[in-house]
């Protein structure tokens, strides 16, 4: 798994996604250590997230929370905060029409909604699709 993919997953990208501790030292190590308490995807999105439409691009409200590639919530989740900051390998994130940018990462993730707790991501829009899930 390359660093760009880890950046989203450690979402995310989305996916991108990062638990209760604050990040310190090495950003990637911080994301892994803070994500250690994550075990499985959540069963539903936060109440503030409107119903997601399959095939649509995610909204910023939908992105808020912890995301990771399917099966990696315990190790590589990234938390996307509503103020545009994140707990993960980068400090800030932006979402524009389904394209996730983690400020400082040259690669961009193209995201498509599957449901309110699942997205498909493509690195730079051309990579093979990966499934991102919301972590609890």
C-alpha positions as a LaTeX table, in Angstrom:
\begin{tabular}{lrrr}
\hline
Residue & $x$ (\AA) & $y$ (\AA) & $z$ (\AA) \\
\hline
Unk1 & 0.00 & 0.00 & 0.00 \\
Unk2 & 1.58 & 3.32 & $-0.98$ \\
Unk3 & 1.73 & 6.42 & 1.23 \\
Unk4 & $-1.04$ & 8.15 & $-0.74$ \\
Unk5 & $-3.45$ & 5.30 & $-0.07$ \\
Unk6 & $-2.38$ & 5.12 & 3.58 \\
Unk7 & $-2.93$ & 8.86 & 3.86 \\
Unk8 & $-6.61$ & 8.46 & 3.08 \\
Unk9 & $-7.11$ & 5.24 & 4.90 \\
Unk10 & $-5.00$ & 5.90 & 7.94 \\
Unk11 & $-10.06$ & 7.51 & 5.21 \\
Unk12 & $-10.30$ & 9.56 & 4.04 \\
Unk13 & $-10.85$ & 9.10 & 0.52 \\
Unk14 & $-11.93$ & 8.79 & 1.05 \\
Unk15 & $-11.68$ & 8.16 & 2.59 \\
Unk16 & $-10.94$ & 9.57 & 4.19 \\
Unk17 & $-9.75$ & 8.00 & 8.85 \\
Unk18 & $-7.98$ & 8.44 & 14.08 \\
Unk19 & $-9.55$ & 8.18 & 17.50 \\
Unk20 & $-9.53$ & 9.77 & 20.96 \\
Unk21 & $-5.83$ & 10.67 & 21.41 \\
Unk22 & $-4.24$ & 13.82 & 20.05 \\
Unk23 & $-1.59$ & 13.38 & 17.40 \\
Unk24 & 2.08 & 13.91 & 18.28 \\
Unk25 & 5.44 & 13.26 & 16.68 \\
Unk26 & 5.39 & 11.41 & 13.39 \\
Unk27 & 2.06 & 12.08 & 11.69 \\
Unk28 & 1.66 & 8.58 & 10.29 \\
Unk29 & 2.57 & 6.98 & 13.60 \\
Unk30 & 0.11 & 9.28 & 15.35 \\
Unk31 & $-2.67$ & 8.21 & 13.02 \\
Unk32 & $-1.92$ & 4.56 & 13.61 \\
Unk33 & $-1.71$ & 4.89 & 17.38 \\
Unk34 & $-4.86$ & 6.98 & 17.65 \\
Unk35 & $-6.73$ & 4.54 & 15.43 \\
Unk36 & $-5.79$ & 1.52 & 17.53 \\
Unk37 & $-9.07$ & 1.57 & 19.40 \\
Unk38 & $-11.12$ & 1.42 & 16.19 \\
Unk39 & $-12.40$ & $-2.06$ & 15.54 \\
Unk40 & $-15.29$ & $-2.07$ & 13.07 \\
Unk41 & $-17.39$ & 0.10 & 10.82 \\
Unk42 & $-20.29$ & 1.91 & 12.45 \\
Unk43 & $-23.83$ & 0.91 & 11.67 \\
Unk44 & $-24.95$ & 4.42 & 10.77 \\
Unk45 & $-23.73$ & 7.92 & 10.06 \\
Unk46 & $-24.05$ & 10.76 & 12.55 \\
Unk47 & $-27.55$ & 12.23 & 12.84 \\
Unk48 & $-26.40$ & 15.44 & 11.10 \\
Unk49 & $-25.69$ & 13.57 & 7.85 \\
Unk50 & $-28.62$ & 13.55 & 5.45 \\
Unk51 & $-29.40$ & 10.33 & 3.64 \\
Unk52 & $-26.68$ & 9.67 & 1.07 \\
Unk53 & $-27.60$ & 8.95 & $-2.51$ \\
Unk54 & $-25.78$ & 6.04 & $-4.18$ \\
Unk55 & $-23.60$ & 7.23 & $-7.05$ \\
Unk56 & $-23.48$ & 10.84 & $-5.81$ \\
Unk57 & $-20.42$ & 12.66 & $-4.56$ \\
Unk58 & $-20.12$ & 12.96 & $-0.77$ \\
Unk59 & $-20.80$ & 16.24 & 0.99 \\
Unk60 & $-18.48$ & 17.79 & 3.56 \\
Unk61 & $-21.01$ & 16.88 & 6.27 \\
Unk62 & $-20.88$ & 13.24 & 5.19 \\
Unk63 & $-17.06$ & 13.22 & 5.32 \\
Unk64 & $-16.95$ & 14.37 & 8.94 \\
Unk65 & $-16.02$ & 11.38 & 11.07 \\
Unk66 & $-13.58$ & 8.51 & 10.97 \\
Unk67 & $-12.99$ & 6.63 & 7.71 \\
Unk68 & $-10.74$ & 3.76 & 6.59 \\
Unk69 & $-10.51$ & 1.12 & 3.91 \\
Unk70 & $-12.75$ & $-1.80$ & 4.66 \\
Unk71 & $-11.17$ & $-3.98$ & 7.36 \\
Unk72 & $-8.60$ & $-1.39$ & 8.51 \\
Unk73 & $-10.51$ & 0.74 & 11.04 \\
Unk74 & $-8.41$ & $-0.68$ & 13.87 \\
Unk75 & $-5.12$ & 0.38 & 12.25 \\
Unk76 & $-5.49$ & 3.08 & 9.61 \\
Unk77 & $-8.55$ & 5.26 & 10.26 \\
Unk78 & $-8.42$ & 9.01 & 9.60 \\
Unk79 & $-10.71$ & 11.45 & 11.38 \\
Unk80 & $-12.04$ & 14.28 & 9.23 \\
Unk81 & $-13.25$ & 17.20 & 11.36 \\
Unk82 & $-15.92$ & 19.72 & 10.37 \\
Unk83 & $-13.47$ & 22.64 & 10.59 \\
Unk84 & $-11.27$ & 21.16 & 7.82 \\
Unk85 & $-8.64$ & 19.74 & 10.14 \\
Unk86 & $-7.92$ & 16.06 & 10.42 \\
Unk87 & $-6.30$ & 13.54 & 12.72 \\
Unk88 & $-4.04$ & 11.56 & 10.44 \\
Unk89 & $-0.97$ & 11.93 & 8.28 \\
Unk90 & $-1.88$ & 15.49 & 7.18 \\
Unk91 & $-3.27$ & 18.46 & 9.10 \\
Unk92 & $-6.05$ & 19.71 & 6.77 \\
Unk93 & $-8.52$ & 18.38 & 4.23 \\
Unk94 & $-10.71$ & 19.87 & 1.50 \\
Unk95 & $-13.55$ & 18.35 & $-0.52$ \\
Unk96 & $-14.60$ & 19.80 & $-3.88$ \\
Unk97 & $-17.24$ & 18.01 & $-5.93$ \\
Unk98 & $-16.21$ & 14.59 & $-4.64$ \\
Unk99 & $-12.45$ & 15.19 & $-4.91$ \\
Unk100 & $-10.72$ & 14.87 & $-1.54$ \\
Unk101 & $-7.48$ & 16.77 & $-1.07$ \\
Unk102 & $-5.39$ & 16.24 & 2.03 \\
Unk103 & $-3.38$ & 19.46 & 2.05 \\
Unk104 & 0.28 & 18.56 & 1.49 \\
Unk105 & $-0.46$ & 15.32 & $-0.35$ \\
Unk106 & $-0.02$ & 15.66 & $-4.14$ \\
Unk107 & $-2.49$ & 12.84 & $-4.82$ \\
Unk108 & $-6.23$ & 13.38 & $-4.75$ \\
Unk109 & $-8.98$ & 10.88 & $-3.98$ \\
Unk110 & $-12.09$ & 10.81 & $-6.16$ \\
Unk111 & $-15.00$ & 9.67 & $-3.99$ \\
Unk112 & $-18.43$ & 8.27 & $-4.84$ \\
Unk113 & $-21.16$ & 7.45 & $-2.32$ \\
Unk114 & $-22.29$ & 3.85 & $-1.97$ \\
Unk115 & $-24.41$ & 4.56 & 1.12 \\
Unk116 & $-24.15$ & 6.84 & 4.18 \\
Unk117 & $-21.43$ & 4.66 & 5.71 \\
Unk118 & $-19.60$ & 3.51 & 2.57 \\
Unk119 & $-17.78$ & 5.21 & $-0.29$ \\
Unk120 & $-15.72$ & 4.12 & $-3.27$ \\
Unk121 & $-12.37$ & 5.85 & $-3.71$ \\
Unk122 & $-10.03$ & 6.11 & $-6.67$ \\
Unk123 & $-6.55$ & 7.54 & $-6.20$ \\
Unk124 & $-6.08$ & 10.39 & $-8.70$ \\
Unk125 & $-9.33$ & 9.24 & $-10.31$ \\
Unk126 & $-7.74$ & 6.36 & $-12.19$ \\
Unk127 & $-6.58$ & 3.87 & $-9.56$ \\
Unk128 & $-8.57$ & 0.67 & $-9.03$ \\
Unk129 & $-11.58$ & 1.43 & $-6.79$ \\
Unk130 & $-11.31$ & 0.80 & $-3.06$ \\
Unk131 & $-14.12$ & 0.65 & $-0.53$ \\
Unk132 & $-14.01$ & 3.12 & 2.37 \\
Unk133 & $-16.16$ & 2.63 & 5.45 \\
Unk134 & $-17.17$ & 4.87 & 8.33 \\
Unk135 & $-15.49$ & 3.68 & 11.54 \\
Unk136 & $-17.10$ & 3.94 & 14.97 \\
\hline
\end{tabular}
